[in-house]
Amino acid sequence: AFLPLFFFTRDEKKDFCGNESNQNRIGGLNIVIGPNGTGKSTILCAICLGLGGEPPLLGRADDARTFIMHEKDHAFIEIELAPARDADGNPGPVNTIRRHIDRSKGTERGRGKGASTFYINRDVVNKKEVRKLVEETYHLAVDNLCTFLPQDRVGSFSGFDAKQLLQETEKSLSGSKHLYTQHLELIEMEREIRQSTGSVETIGDKLQQLEEEAQGLELQKERMEERKEAEKQIELLEQKKAWLKFEDKRNEANRLKEERNQSKKKLTDARKSLQPL
């Protein structure tokens, strides 16, 4: 099992994975090797669970209570970590992390999530505080196969493609995961640029479509204006036609009136000529 850690000084277990009591003094740990059955996996399981990891990371179980020794009700893991140095090279305190697992706690549905109690330097803490200490101070993520590789997960690690290996490596380089965060930001920026490019192209196509529609509407507008002008001319011509008819009728009426007057005059003259002398 591969484990790039140089700060382990002591590993202690009791009633854990078939070991009633076991303590190892370690001067710095990088890789665990040995013949079958010598307890390599037990050490790795203890380190993973002791540093706030959960059984699925080991590829063996999904409940921490399954690691309690048979016919025992409790188990504990205690890991002593050497001082981590700050940016100026000054050593920090020795940190001792302890995880106590109680078979009677937790529920089957919850897969034993409430069965563990965590301690940092004998103070009761929650799992998040343990993970924060481990990841930010010691730059170790037990859920990252680049920094913690149990033998049962080698198959998963070998299945990583280049992109996954890069991301997992970025996660392992610092507790703050700033490289990984920046990588995700770059991916998001590239996605937004692609979407923006697609949006520009879509907007350009839409603009061209609207321009073509506008040209069509302009033609329709010109035709409507021509129609309105023609209708206006028709209305004027109809009015002129009616006026001409009126003029014809009036002229005819004047002519008939003149003829009537002449006829009346002739009648008067005829009557006068017929009177006795």
C-alpha positions as CSV (number, residue, x, y, z in Angstrom):
1,A,0.0,0.0,0.0
2,F,1.4,3.4,-1.0
3,L,1.2,6.2,1.6
4,P,3.4,9.3,1.0
5,L,3.5,10.4,4.7
6,F,6.6,11.2,6.7
7,F,5.1,12.5,9.9
8,F,3.8,9.3,11.6
9,T,5.5,8.6,14.9
10,R,3.1,6.2,16.5
11,D,0.2,4.0,15.6
12,E,-1.8,2.2,18.3
13,K,-4.9,-0.1,18.0
14,K,-7.0,-2.1,20.4
15,D,-9.6,-4.7,19.5
16,F,-9.3,-3.6,15.9
17,C,-9.4,-6.1,13.0
18,G,-8.4,-9.1,15.0
19,N,-5.7,-7.4,17.1
20,E,-6.4,-7.2,20.8
21,S,-3.7,-4.6,21.3
22,N,-1.0,-3.4,19.0
23,Q,1.4,-0.3,19.0
24,N,3.9,0.6,16.4
25,R,6.6,3.2,16.7
26,I,7.2,4.7,13.3
27,G,10.0,7.0,12.4
28,G,8.3,8.2,9.2
29,L,6.1,6.2,6.9
30,N,6.0,6.1,3.1
31,I,5.1,2.6,2.0
32,V,3.9,-0.5,3.8
33,I,5.2,-3.8,2.5
34,G,5.4,-7.4,3.8
35,P,4.3,-11.0,3.3
36,N,0.6,-11.9,3.2
37,G,-1.0,-12.0,6.6
38,T,1.5,-9.7,8.4
39,G,-1.1,-6.9,9.0
40,K,-0.4,-4.4,6.2
41,S,-4.1,-3.9,5.5
42,T,-4.8,-3.5,9.3
43,I,-2.3,-0.7,9.5
44,L,-3.7,1.1,6.5
45,C,-7.3,0.6,7.7
46,A,-6.3,2.0,11.1
47,I,-4.6,5.0,9.5
48,C,-7.6,5.7,7.1
49,L,-10.3,5.4,9.8
50,G,-8.1,7.1,12.5
51,L,-7.6,10.2,10.3
52,G,-11.4,10.6,9.7
53,G,-11.8,8.4,6.7
54,E,-14.7,6.0,6.2
55,P,-14.8,2.3,5.3
56,P,-15.8,2.7,1.6
57,L,-12.5,4.5,1.0
58,L,-10.8,1.2,1.8
59,G,-12.9,-0.8,-0.6
60,R,-13.8,-3.4,2.1
61,A,-16.9,-2.4,4.0
62,D,-19.4,0.4,4.6
63,D,-19.6,0.4,8.4
64,A,-16.8,1.2,10.8
65,R,-18.3,-1.2,13.4
66,T,-17.3,-4.1,11.2
67,F,-13.7,-3.4,12.0
68,I,-14.3,-4.1,15.8
69,M,-12.7,-7.4,16.8
70,H,-15.1,-10.3,17.0
71,E,-16.9,-10.6,20.4
72,K,-15.7,-7.1,21.4
73,D,-17.9,-4.1,21.9
74,H,-15.4,-1.3,21.5
75,A,-12.3,-0.5,19.5
76,F,-10.0,2.5,19.3
77,I,-7.3,3.8,17.0
78,E,-4.8,6.3,18.1
79,I,-2.3,8.0,15.8
80,E,0.4,10.3,16.8
81,L,1.6,12.8,14.2
82,A,5.0,14.5,14.3
83,P,5.0,18.3,14.3
84,A,4.3,19.9,11.0
85,R,6.4,22.9,10.0
86,D,5.0,26.2,9.0
87,A,6.0,28.4,6.1
88,D,9.0,29.7,8.1
89,G,10.2,26.2,9.0
90,N,9.1,26.4,12.6
91,P,7.7,23.1,14.0
92,G,4.2,23.0,15.4
93,P,2.8,20.8,18.2
94,V,2.6,17.0,18.2
95,N,-1.0,16.0,17.4
96,T,-2.6,12.8,18.7
97,I,-5.8,11.8,17.0
98,R,-8.0,9.1,18.5
99,R,-11.1,7.4,17.2
100,H,-13.3,5.3,19.5
101,I,-15.8,3.0,17.8
102,D,-18.7,1.7,19.8
103,R,-20.7,-1.3,18.4
104,S,-23.8,-0.3,20.4
105,K,-24.0,3.1,18.8
106,G,-25.2,4.1,15.4
107,T,-28.0,2.6,13.3
108,E,-28.0,0.0,10.6
109,R,-29.6,2.5,8.1
110,G,-27.0,5.1,9.0
111,R,-24.2,2.5,8.5
112,G,-22.7,3.3,11.9
113,K,-22.1,7.0,11.3
114,G,-22.9,7.7,15.0
115,A,-20.8,4.9,16.3
116,S,-17.5,6.9,16.4
117,T,-16.1,9.5,18.8
118,F,-13.1,11.5,17.7
119,Y,-10.4,13.2,19.9
120,I,-7.6,15.5,19.1
121,N,-5.1,15.7,21.9
122,R,-7.7,14.2,24.3
123,D,-10.3,16.8,23.4
124,V,-13.6,15.5,21.9
125,V,-14.1,16.9,18.4
126,N,-16.2,16.1,15.4
127,K,-14.9,14.3,12.2
128,K,-14.8,17.6,10.3
129,E,-12.2,19.0,12.7
130,V,-10.1,15.9,12.3
131,R,-10.2,16.1,8.5
132,K,-9.5,19.8,8.6
133,L,-6.4,19.2,10.8
134,V,-5.2,16.3,8.6
135,E,-5.8,18.1,5.3
136,E,-4.7,21.6,6.1
137,T,-1.8,20.9,8.5
138,Y,-0.4,17.7,7.0
139,H,-1.7,18.0,3.5
140,L,-3.2,14.5,3.5
141,A,-6.5,13.6,2.0
142,V,-7.4,10.0,2.8
143,D,-10.0,10.1,0.1
144,N,-7.4,10.9,-2.5
145,L,-5.7,7.8,-4.1
146,C,-2.6,9.9,-5.0
147,T,-1.8,10.3,-1.3
148,F,-3.5,7.3,0.3
149,L,-3.7,4.0,-1.7
150,P,-4.9,0.9,0.0
151,Q,-4.2,-2.3,-1.8
152,D,-7.9,-3.0,-2.4
153,R,-8.2,0.3,-4.3
154,V,-5.2,-0.2,-6.6
155,G,-7.6,-1.3,-9.4
156,S,-9.5,2.0,-9.0
157,F,-6.3,4.0,-9.2
158,S,-5.1,2.2,-12.3
159,G,-8.4,3.0,-14.0
160,F,-7.8,6.8,-13.7
161,D,-7.4,8.6,-17.0
162,A,-4.9,11.5,-17.4
163,K,-7.5,14.1,-16.4
164,Q,-8.5,12.3,-13.3
165,L,-4.8,11.8,-12.3
166,L,-4.1,15.5,-12.8
167,Q,-7.1,16.5,-10.6
168,E,-6.3,14.0,-7.9
169,T,-2.6,15.2,-7.9
170,E,-3.7,18.8,-7.6
171,K,-5.9,17.9,-4.7
172,S,-2.9,16.2,-2.9
173,L,-0.4,19.1,-3.3
174,S,-1.9,21.4,-0.6
175,G,-4.5,21.3,2.1
176,S,-6.3,24.3,0.7
177,K,-6.5,22.5,-2.7
178,H,-5.9,25.9,-4.4
179,L,-4.4,24.3,-7.5
180,Y,-7.5,22.1,-7.9
181,T,-9.7,25.0,-7.2
182,Q,-7.9,27.1,-9.8
183,H,-8.2,24.2,-12.3
184,L,-11.9,24.0,-11.8
185,E,-12.2,27.8,-12.2
186,L,-10.3,27.5,-15.5
187,I,-12.6,24.7,-16.6
188,E,-15.6,26.8,-15.7
189,M,-14.1,29.9,-17.5
190,E,-13.5,27.8,-20.7
191,R,-17.0,26.5,-20.5
192,E,-18.4,30.0,-20.2
193,I,-16.2,31.1,-23.1
194,R,-17.5,28.3,-25.2
195,Q,-21.0,29.1,-24.3
196,S,-20.4,32.8,-25.0
197,T,-18.9,31.9,-28.4
198,G,-22.0,29.8,-29.1
199,S,-24.2,32.6,-27.9
200,V,-22.4,35.1,-30.2
201,E,-22.9,32.7,-33.1
202,T,-26.5,32.2,-32.2
203,I,-27.1,35.9,-31.8
204,G,-25.4,36.5,-35.2
205,D,-27.7,33.9,-36.8
206,K,-30.7,35.4,-35.1
207,L,-29.6,38.9,-36.2
208,Q,-29.3,37.7,-39.8
209,Q,-32.7,36.1,-39.6
210,L,-34.2,39.3,-38.2
211,E,-32.6,41.4,-40.9
212,E,-34.1,39.1,-43.6
213,E,-37.4,39.3,-41.9
214,A,-37.1,43.1,-41.7
215,Q,-36.3,43.2,-45.5
216,G,-39.4,41.2,-46.1
217,L,-41.5,43.5,-43.9
218,E,-40.1,46.5,-45.7
219,L,-41.3,45.1,-49.0
220,Q,-44.7,44.4,-47.5
221,K,-44.7,48.0,-46.1
222,E,-43.9,49.4,-49.6
223,R,-46.7,47.3,-51.1
224,M,-49.1,48.5,-48.4
225,E,-48.2,52.1,-49.0
226,E,-48.7,51.6,-52.8
227,R,-52.0,50.0,-52.1
228,K,-53.1,52.8,-49.9
229,E,-52.0,55.4,-52.5
230,A,-53.9,53.5,-55.2
231,E,-57.0,53.3,-53.0
232,K,-56.7,57.0,-52.4
233,Q,-56.5,57.6,-56.1
234,I,-59.5,55.4,-56.7
235,E,-61.5,57.4,-54.1
236,L,-60.6,60.7,-55.8
237,L,-61.5,59.3,-59.2
238,E,-64.8,58.1,-57.9
239,Q,-65.5,61.5,-56.4
240,K,-64.5,63.1,-59.7
241,K,-66.7,60.7,-61.6
242,A,-69.7,61.6,-59.4
243,W,-68.9,65.3,-59.9
244,L,-68.8,64.9,-63.7
245,K,-72.2,63.1,-63.6
246,F,-73.6,65.9,-61.5
247,E,-72.2,68.5,-64.1
248,D,-73.8,66.5,-66.9
249,K,-77.2,66.4,-65.2
250,R,-77.0,70.0,-64.3
251,N,-76.2,71.0,-67.8
252,E,-79.0,68.9,-69.1
253,A,-81.4,70.5,-66.6
254,N,-80.3,73.9,-67.7
255,R,-80.9,72.9,-71.3
256,L,-84.3,71.6,-70.6
257,K,-85.1,74.7,-68.6
258,E,-84.1,76.9,-71.5
259,E,-86.2,74.8,-73.9
260,R,-89.2,75.1,-71.6
261,N,-88.8,78.8,-71.4
262,Q,-88.7,79.0,-75.2
263,S,-91.7,76.8,-75.5
264,K,-93.6,79.0,-73.0
265,K,-92.7,82.0,-75.0
266,K,-93.9,80.5,-78.2
267,L,-97.1,79.5,-76.6
268,T,-97.7,83.0,-75.4
269,D,-96.9,84.5,-78.8
270,A,-99.3,82.0,-80.4
271,R,-102.2,82.9,-78.0
272,K,-101.6,86.5,-78.8
273,S,-101.9,85.9,-82.5
274,L,-105.2,84.1,-82.1
275,Q,-106.9,86.9,-80.2
276,P,-109.6,88.9,-82.2
277,L,-108.7,92.1,-83.7
